[in-house]
């Protein structure tokens, strides 16, 4: 016997807009990148387009390496301060934005002019601060919308809201007679399954 709310028809989960638009956006971005490279190669020559691509890879590698070293140095200093028991000092002005610098470097490495422009834009400190503030506000808003609970509760919510899965809401109530310690089970034992 199960109890709980039973729906006559399974409710289909609402599909996010991003899930439908993302493949089209990626395809449009790839077409735009290829078209811009052919325009640049046609306006000058193919060697200039090749140099732009190689320059983006080299500059992106340098940026990622620098941001990674800075992040590792900050981590090492923080761990040394915690081990020595000294008070945490104020964060340095250049200590933030390593993730955005790495993202900018990755965009520079990806071949294409649009990704190079976005990567260079992410290397500008005021843009980094604006993007960082926007991402932080969005993250905090999403956390407030999620409400209180643990990570396991979040997984349970996802499972409940995905009725196409094998999770069935309800509660199992067994009506078995109470056994006393001297009772023996009646009937054949249940078959073993593998």
N, C-alpha and C positions, 0 to 999 in steps of 0.2 A: 504494500500500500504506500503510495506516495502522497505527500501533501505539498502544497505550494501553489503558486499561480501558474496555471497552464494556459498557454496561448494556443488558439485554434490553428493559426498559421504562423510559421516562423517569421519573425521580423527580420528583414534584410538589413544588415548594417549599412549606414549611410557611407557612401564612398567619398573620400576626400577629394577636393578639387585638385590638389597638388598631384595626386596619384593619376588623374586623367590628363593633366596638362604637362607634367614633367617629360614624358617621352617626346611629345611634340616640341617642347621648348629645347630639348637637347638636339633634336634633329634640325630645328631651325638655326640653332647656334652653330652647329657643324657646317651647314650650308653657307651661313654668313661668313664664317672663318675662311672657308675655301674660296668663296667668291672674292673676299677682300684680298687674299693672297694672290689670286689671279689678276686682280686689278692692279695691285702694286707691281707684280711681275710684268704686266703689260705696259705700265707707265714708265718703268725704268728698264729693268731686265731681270731675268731669273736669279742672277747672282745676288742682287740687292735683297730680294725676298729671302734667299737662303741665308744671307748674313743677318737679316733681322731675326730669323728663327734661331740661328746659332747664338746670337747675342742674347736673346731671351733665355735660352737654356743656361748660358754661362752666368748671366746676372741672377737668374732665379736660384741657381746652385749656391752662389755666393751669399745671397740673402738668407736662404734656409740654413746654411752653415753658420752664419753669424748669429741668427736668432736662436739656433740650437745651442751654440756655445754660451750665449748670454743666459738662456734658461737654465742650462746645467750649472753655470757659475752661481746663479741666484739660489738654486736648489742646494748646492753644496754649502754656501754661506749660511743659509737658513738652518740646515742640519747641524752645522758646526756651532751655531749660536744656541740651538736647543740642547745640544749635548753638553756645552760648557755651562749652561744655566744662565747665561746673560740675557738681559731683557731684549726683546725684539726691537730692532731699530725701525725707524720710519722707512717705508718702501722708497727706493730710489725713483727719481722721475722717469728713468728709462727702463724700469723693470717691468712695466706693463706692455702689453701689445705683442708679446712674442708669438702668440698663436696667430694673430692677424698678419704678422710679418711672414710667418711660415706659409700661411695661405696665399699671401701676395707672391712669395717666391714660387710656390707651386703653380699659381696662375701664369707666372712668367715662363716657367718650364714648359707648360702645355703649349704646343704650337698654335699660333694664330695671333692676329692683331687685336681682336677684341679682348681675349684673355690677357694679353700683354698690357693693354690699357687698364684693365681692371686691377691687375697685379701691381702696376705702378701707382695706381690710385690708392691702393691699400698700404703703400709704403709711406704715404704722406701722414705725418703725425696728427693733424686735426681730423682727417678722415678716419684714422684709426680710433681716435677718442669718440667720434660720433657713432661709428659702427659698434664700438664696444658698449657704449651707453644704451644704444637701441637693442642690442642683443641681450644685455643684462635686464632691461625692463621687460622684454618679451619673455625671457626665461622666468623671471619672478611672477609675471602675470599667469603664465602657464602653471607654475607651481601652486599659486593661489586657487586657480580653477580646479586643479586636481584635488584639493582638499587635504584633510589630514589622513594619515594612514601610512602603512609600511609599503615597501616595495612588493612584498607578497600580495598585499591588498590590491595594488595596481595591476598585478598579473591576474588576480582573481576577477577584477573588474573587466579586464580585456577578455577573459574567457567567458564571462557571463554575457557580454555584449556581442559575442561572436557565436550566434546560434548554429552556424553551419558546422561547428566543431562537435566533438563527442561529449561535451560536458552537458549534463542534464541537470537543471535546477530541481531541487526537491529534497525530500528527507525520507529516509527509509525507516519504517517502524515495523518491527517484528513482533508478532503476537505469538510468543512461544510460552508454553507452560513452564513454570519455575521448576527447576530440578533440585533434587536433594542430593547430598553427596553419595548416597548409596544407589541412586538410579543408574541403570545402564541404558545406553541408547538403543532404541528399537529399530528393527529393519536392517537392511544391508548397509554397509558403509558406502559413502558416496564414491563414485569412480575417480581415479586419479587422472588429471589432465596434464598435458605438457605444454 
